[in-house]
């Protein structure tokens, strides 16, 4: 058992609807999630079962209709909390990059947003481009393949070495060798830096690598019956 002091993320009775009161669809049905600090927490399930919606609520991109989310002891958006902000690295499912930026410009943009020193940005840029097998840092995002763009998005999430990583299907379109390399790095971060990682996947073999797994298909179907 874990007490509240051990929890990085606590979600209590979370309900989220889309649409208007006369025509709406409920995506989250009273979801409860407790994520201890320093573990990899996997959200397993098919598209449409609420995984992405939950992550967007945790990082403050969406508001719940009912329920509460606490991240590192405070609600997302609390002044000076760092979530959204430097304390969290978020890789969304969609490719949210500036297409006319180069890889380097993209990383420096996020580095400046997080008030990183230039030498730290350059050091992380060199590591991440090598680690994620990206092409030349001067190449524009618009010239990259879909898989390469997703790897740039992952690099942006990892850049500032945040306390919390929120990764929405980060290995989609990634070759098996690099996928294994990414997972090894995530495990390393959780074990050595006590980074808390929430990751969605529909690959069962990937979910087995997480310390804990929430089967969102089961949760979704339970409330649909």
Buried (B, 14 or more C-beta within 10 A) or exposed (E): EEEEEEBBBBBBEBBBBEEEEEEEEBBBBBBEBBBBBBBBBBBBBEEEBBBBBBBBBBBBBBEBBEBEBBBBEBEBBBEEBBBBBBBBBBBBBEBEBEEEBBBBBBBBBBBEEBEBEEEBBBEBBEEBBEBBEBBEBEBBBEEBEEEBBBBBBBBBBBBBBBBBBBBBBBBBBBEEEBBBBBBEEBBEBBEEEEBBBBBBBBBEEBBEBBBBBBBBBEBBEEEEE
